[in-house]
């Protein structure tokens, strides 16, 4: 072979790693009460870090879902066809309970255990996390109708992945989706026009159009529609008990920026059968149970993506040399990697804290903490992914690296379940409740006295001055204070000090890689492994 074809200075494949070997993750799992789950988590981490798992992620995205509206004879079938890699990813997720295990597990820390595995397995491929998250989130909303919950919850929490269009109660396990958004409404779901007409047998008939339905291949859906008493939440099966297809027509699959492996669709309801969940006119309050659970998964998804990005960047920098030494030994690259690592660790830590709050029933704290964290952590994802990609240079810009997929995926969780403005306004609404503000302030107070930048930022916090026009600035500040509070109490000094000095103390530039000169970069980078 000619010398011009010798491969030099290229990094080895990033495989054969335990993706759960993440200090921030493992420490958080133990701290939040799920240390009993670590053995299963580490087992999943090894699987997630394997060459086989990495290949599954690639295949599921290169072979995107295909909509089959009719069979060869002209019969309407409305099926979505997936590559076998997708089904293998889903099988692993469901068999390990990532979809709904905490609802059938009364052990302390069950939601944290599930959150940690969701975070790890999502690093393999983020698209299939959508139906997994939807199924997790549907259960608490479905409990508003005890009869429906008794029928379907055992199948929703089953650890058997049973794909295909069949009557739900004949299957060994179910996947759920959600259908809220309409063309004219977007986040303003009260403007929805889909109608729900009561029937003598207690069911409803839905007629209308949905602009964005997540996971249209699912077995069950929570749907918002206008019933006689107002906007209501209903449960719609894809297949009716007698085996007939419910007339939920898949019009087209969305051609999305990222999340390509997962199907999202426009749908038409043509007198489709559904059952009421909660009371008529109480649709938003009912489905918000589902939304809040998927918002937690948005935070986990953003944290998972950040961990993926900084891991890929650090691996490349460890093995790639320039100007006579490894990139990781170059002072400026070390600053960039350390800054990315700080953002990643802060996101992981706060995500697990929120999962722990769910386990412990800390509703007042969680109400505000989830809103501000959903806003900030999800919004940081795209910038983090872009910087991580840049660490690989041109090698990161080509599809084979996996970094473009990570970059395209990153904006989704900031849009999903309420974009930035929606999350910021939700935070303002939460702050109208004195008990919510008191619980959040109590959490921040636990870190007082340990860092001068933190204390100064907390002293100047003016919650009483909250206005809609300034909501983003305030919510950003609250999110950073919450992350700083957690890092001060639980992370090594190198991490907490640099985070507070940069994010709160102003000793930071606009881009990543601008940590202060006195930051303990070695201490931060040691956490990456």
VENLINPE-V473177 format. One record per pair of residues at least 6 apart in sequence whose C-alpha atoms are under 7 Angstrom apart, sorted by sequence separation. I is the first residue (numbers start at 1). GAP is how many residues later the second one is. D is the distance in whole Angstrom. If there is no record, write none. Layout:
i,gap,d
I,GAP,D
I,GAP,D
//
This chain:
i,gap,d
29,6,6
47,6,7
70,6,4
71,6,6
93,6,7
142,6,7
143,6,5
168,6,7
181,6,7
185,6,5
198,6,4
225,6,5
226,6,6
239,6,5
240,6,6
320,6,6
321,6,5
327,6,6
328,6,6
390,6,7
395,6,7
397,6,7
398,6,7
414,6,6
430,6,7
431,6,6
449,6,7
501,6,6
502,6,5
508,6,5
69,7,6
70,7,5
122,7,6
142,7,6
185,7,6
197,7,5
198,7,7
224,7,7
225,7,5
238,7,6
239,7,5
319,7,6
320,7,6
389,7,5
396,7,6
397,7,6
448,7,6
508,7,5
69,8,5
70,8,7
102,8,5
181,8,7
196,8,6
197,8,5
224,8,6
225,8,7
238,8,5
278,8,6
318,8,6
389,8,7
488,8,5
507,8,7
508,8,6
68,9,7
69,9,4
102,9,5
162,9,7
180,9,7
196,9,5
197,9,7
224,9,5
237,9,7
317,9,7
318,9,6
357,9,6
487,9,5
507,9,6
68,10,6
69,10,6
162,10,6
182,10,6
196,10,5
223,10,6
224,10,6
238,10,7
253,10,6
254,10,6
317,10,5
318,10,5
68,11,5
162,11,6
195,11,6
196,11,7
222,11,7
223,11,5
253,11,6
254,11,6
317,11,5
67,12,6
68,12,6
102,12,7
160,12,6
161,12,6
162,12,7
194,12,7
195,12,5
222,12,6
223,12,6
253,12,4
354,12,7
484,12,7
67,13,5
160,13,5
194,13,6
195,13,6
222,13,5
223,13,7
252,13,6
253,13,7
502,13,6
66,14,6
67,14,6
139,14,7
159,14,7
194,14,4
221,14,6
222,14,6
252,14,6
389,14,6
502,14,7
65,15,6
66,15,5
158,15,5
193,15,7
194,15,6
220,15,7
221,15,5
250,15,6
251,15,5
484,15,7
65,16,5
66,16,7
98,16,6
220,16,6
221,16,6
250,16,6
251,16,5
354,16,7
484,16,6
65,17,5
155,17,6
156,17,6
220,17,4
250,17,5
251,17,7
64,18,7
155,18,5
156,18,5
219,18,6
220,18,6
249,18,5
250,18,7
98,19,7
155,19,5
156,19,6
219,19,5
248,19,6
249,19,5
63,20,6
98,20,6
248,20,6
249,20,6
20,21,7
135,21,7
248,21,5
385,21,7
386,21,6
498,21,6
20,22,5
247,22,6
248,22,7
385,22,5
60,23,6
247,23,5
314,23,7
18,24,7
247,24,7
248,24,6
20,25,5
60,25,5
247,25,5
382,25,6
385,25,7
19,26,4
59,26,6
60,26,5
246,26,6
494,26,5
18,27,5
19,27,6
182,27,7
246,27,7
310,27,7
18,28,4
182,28,5
183,28,5
382,28,5
17,29,6
19,29,6
56,29,5
181,29,6
182,29,5
196,29,6
381,29,5
382,29,6
494,29,5
495,29,6
19,30,6
180,30,7
181,30,6
182,30,7
195,30,5
196,30,6
197,30,6
310,30,6
347,30,6
381,30,7
494,30,6
18,31,5
179,31,7
181,31,6
194,31,5
195,31,5
196,31,5
310,31,6
17,32,5
193,32,7
194,32,6
195,32,6
16,33,6
17,33,7
99,33,5
179,33,7
192,33,7
193,33,7
15,34,6
16,34,5
98,34,7
99,34,6
179,34,5
15,35,5
16,35,7
100,35,6
178,35,6
179,35,7
378,35,6
379,35,6
15,36,5
99,36,6
100,36,4
178,36,6
378,36,5
99,37,5
177,37,6
236,37,6
237,37,7
307,37,6
90,38,7
138,38,7
177,38,6
236,38,4
306,38,5
444,38,6
447,38,5
177,39,7
235,39,5
236,39,7
375,39,7
135,40,6
234,40,6
235,40,5
135,41,5
177,41,6
190,41,7
234,41,5
235,41,6
303,41,6
444,41,6
447,41,6
134,42,6
135,42,7
176,42,5
179,42,7
234,42,4
235,42,6
447,42,6
134,43,5
175,43,5
176,43,6
177,43,6
178,43,5
179,43,6
180,43,6
233,43,6
234,43,5
131,44,7
134,44,7
175,44,6
176,44,5
177,44,5
178,44,5
179,44,5
180,44,5
233,44,5
303,44,5
340,44,7
131,45,7
174,45,6
175,45,7
176,45,6
177,45,7
178,45,6
179,45,7
233,45,7
303,45,5
375,45,5
131,46,6
425,46,7
454,46,6
215,47,7
216,47,7
424,47,6
453,47,6
457,47,6
215,48,6
216,48,6
232,48,5
375,48,5
424,48,6
453,48,6
215,49,6
216,49,6
232,49,5
374,49,7
375,49,6
214,50,5
230,50,6
231,50,5
232,50,5
233,50,4
454,50,6
168,51,6
213,51,6
214,51,7
229,51,5
230,51,4
231,51,7
232,51,4
300,51,6
372,51,7
424,51,6
453,51,6
212,52,6
213,52,5
229,52,5
231,52,5
299,52,6
371,52,5
372,52,7
453,52,5
104,53,7
212,53,6
213,53,6
227,53,6
233,53,7
371,53,7
212,54,5
227,54,7
233,54,6
211,55,5
371,55,6
372,55,6
100,56,7
101,56,6
210,56,6
211,56,7
371,56,5
100,57,5
210,57,5
209,58,6
210,58,6
209,59,5
224,59,6
368,59,6
208,60,6
209,60,6
208,61,5
97,62,6
207,62,5
368,62,6
96,63,7
206,63,6
207,63,5
367,63,6
368,63,7
95,64,4
206,64,7
207,64,5
94,65,5
95,65,6
206,65,5
207,65,7
94,66,6
205,66,5
206,66,5
57,67,6
94,67,6
205,67,5
206,67,6
57,68,5
205,68,5
368,68,7
204,69,6
205,69,6
367,69,7
54,70,6
91,70,5
203,70,7
204,70,5
53,71,6
168,71,7
203,71,6
204,71,6
364,71,6
365,71,6
369,71,7
167,72,5
203,72,5
364,72,4
48,73,6
166,73,6
167,73,6
34,74,7
165,74,6
167,74,5
296,74,7
365,74,5
33,75,6
34,75,5
45,75,6
299,75,6
302,75,7
306,75,6
313,75,5
364,75,6
365,75,5
33,76,5
34,76,7
37,76,6
41,76,6
48,76,6
167,76,6
298,76,7
302,76,5
309,76,6
316,76,6
32,77,7
166,77,6
34,78,6
299,78,6
306,78,6
310,78,6
313,78,6
34,79,6
295,79,6
299,79,6
302,79,6
306,79,7
309,79,5
313,79,6
32,80,7
298,80,7
29,83,7
29,84,7
131,84,6
20,100,6
376,100,6
19,101,6
305,101,7
372,103,5
376,103,6
372,104,7
372,106,7
373,106,5
372,107,5
302,108,7
302,111,7
298,115,5
295,122,6
291,126,6
127,132,5
145,132,5
126,133,7
127,133,7
144,133,6
145,133,6
350,133,6
127,134,5
128,134,6
144,134,5
127,135,5
142,135,6
80,137,6
346,137,6
79,138,7
346,141,7
141,145,6
141,146,6
258,147,7
141,148,5
140,149,6
141,149,6
140,150,7
258,150,5
259,150,6
257,151,6
258,151,5
138,152,5
137,153,5
342,153,7
137,156,5
137,157,6
342,157,7
134,160,7
133,161,6
133,164,7
78,171,6
78,172,6
340,172,7
339,173,6
339,174,6
336,176,6
339,176,7
336,177,4
335,178,5
122,179,7
335,179,7
335,180,6
119,181,6
123,181,6
119,182,6
122,182,6
123,182,6
338,183,6
120,184,7
119,185,5
123,185,6
67,186,7
335,186,7
338,186,6
334,187,7
338,187,6
64,196,6
65,196,6
64,197,5
65,197,7
65,198,6
61,199,6
61,200,5
60,201,5
187,231,7
112,240,6
115,240,7
112,243,5
111,244,6
112,244,6
111,245,7
109,247,7
111,247,7
111,248,6
110,249,7
109,250,6
11,305,6
11,308,5
11,309,6
10,310,6
9,311,6
9,312,7
24,321,6
28,321,6
32,321,7
25,323,7
24,324,7
28,324,6
32,324,5
24,325,6
23,504,6
//
